[in-house]
Amino acid sequence: MPKRIAVAFIILSSMLLVLALYLPGSPRQQSTTGATGTVAIGGPFTLVDSKGVTVTDADLKGRYSLVFFGFTRCPDICPLVLQVVTQALELAGPAADKVQPVFISVDPERDSPEVLGAYIANFHPRFVALTGTVDQVRVATQSYRVYAAKAPLKDSEGKDTGDYTVSHTGYVYLMDRDGGYLAHFQKEATAEEIARRLGQLAP
């Protein structure tokens, strides 16, 4: 009898685990492009835009937002992702009007407001580009669970050049009107995929 009880307990536990993973509302990855669910991403930050005006997380509330962390000296991934977001907003049509695109620098020592302003002008005109002090940017990256770290550049002989790049998380985060996480897109996501998701947003 005790053996039967133990077996029954194991079966019941397995069924509860499966239900916990697949019931609606459970945080789980749904695809390699985007994910939805209750995730602790987003939170308070205080930064400045390309005109030197202070912007906080509260300023983004009331609209959906697409948030991407990168830096202006990024050689490939950052400009490609920003271009994809630009194309997605254009493809989404009227649905894009309720979405604020945001670019946050992970290289505040080199990305001044002026540098950001010149850089972001190459992308969608509604992009807001943000930077700040090292500590302010660290708070923002921690709020969004973004990894960012300097990586020294070396010459052909393996010696430090004195310059650096920044290794960082490459997700684009879709946030709701209250600053809560809705979904994320990996750097390989296409403009069509992002536009399609924006078209599903509530009015």
Secondary structure, DSSP 8 states (H G I E B T S, - for coil): -HHHHHHHHHHHHHHHHHHHHHSTT--B---SSEEBS--------EEEETTS-EEEGGGGTTSEEEEEEE-TT-SSHHHHHHHHHHHHHHHHGGGGGGEEEEEEES-TTT--HHHHHHHHTTS-TT-EEEE--HHHHHHHHHHTT--EEEEEEE-TTS-EEEEEEEEE---EEEE-TTS-EEEEE-TT--HHHHHHHHTTS--
